[in-house]
Structures are given as C-alpha cells and as structure tokens.
Amino acid sequence: MRALELLKAKHPETYDKARKFLLYGLVGGLGTVLNTGLLWLLTTGTAMHYLLASVIATECAIIFNFLGNHTVTFRATLKERTLWRQFL
C-alpha cells in the first residue's frame, strides 16, 4: 500500500496509467466470466443451440465491457445521449 501512495505522490501520471490498465483488465476479465457463464447457462439450462447462445452471450459481454469501461475505467461524465452515440 505504501508503494502505491509513493507512486501516486511522485508520479501521478504513471499511477493513473497503471490504475486504468488494471481496471481495464479487471473489466475485461469480468466480461470473459460473464460470456462464459451465459454461454454455459444458455446451452445447458435452456437447451439453446450453441451458436445462438454464443451470439447472445458475446453481445451481453460486449455491452458489459463497454459500460464497465465507460463508467469505471475512464469515469466519463458524458451526457446519456452522447453515451448512446458512442455505443452505436
């Protein structure tokens, strides 16, 4: 913990880049878990065809990653309308 405080105090730009990198990886990892979990749930729980289940799971993960990185990693304070424009 002390090392992070020193890094933040002496090199704020490096700290911010490292923070964003770690958060980006965390959001991506959670998106992978979401994708895999949904694919498993849709194929085994509902007996959905694996190709359709894969498309649905992938799209959900893409949306999750976009919103997660937008709100957590980059902490954007954009208007809702602009968010939808970026998304589309």
N, C-alpha and C positions, 0 to 999 in steps of 0.2 A: 504494500500500500504506500509505503514511504517513497518507493521508486516512482510510482505514478504521480505523486504530488510534486516530486522534484522535476520530473519531465514536464508536467503541466506548467510549473513556475518558470523553468528555464527555457523551454522550447514549446511554447503554446501551439505553434503551427504543426509541429511533429506530433504532439499529443492529439490534436484534432484529427489529423490524418489517420493515426493509429486507431483512434476511437471509431471513426467512420468505417475503417476497414474491418474491425472486429464486429461492429453492428451489422454491416453488410453481410458478412459471413454467417452471423447468427440468424438473420432473417432468411438467408438462402438455405441454411440448414433446416430451419423450421418449415420452409416451403417444401423441401425434399421429404421431410417426415409427413407433412400433410398430403403430398402427392401419393406417396407410397401407402399411407393409411387409407386414403379414399379409394385408391385402386383396389386394395385388398377388400375393403368393406363392400364396394360395389360389385366386385366379381364373386365374392363368396356369400355375402349377406343377401344380395338381391338376385343372384344368378344372371347378372347382366353380361352381355358379350364383352370380352376383354378389350376389344378395340374401342367400343363406345365408352366403356368405363375409363379407359386411358385418356380419351379426349376430355371427358368431364373432369377427371382428376387433375390433368395438366392445366386446364383453363382455371380451375379453382386455385391451383398453386401459383399461376401467373398473376392472378388478381391479388392474392395474398401477398406475394412478394412486392408487387408494385405499391400497394397501400402500406405495407410494413416499412419499406424503404423510404417512402414519401413522408411518413409520419414519424418514424423512429430514427432512421439513419440520418436523414438530411433535415429533419424537423422543419419542413417547409411551411410557411404561413401564407399559402396562396388561397385565393377565393375558391369556393366549391366549383364554380363554373370553369375556372381555369384548370382545376384538378381533372375534371371530366375531359377537357380538351387534351390534356397531356395523356390521359389514359387511352383515349381513342386515337 
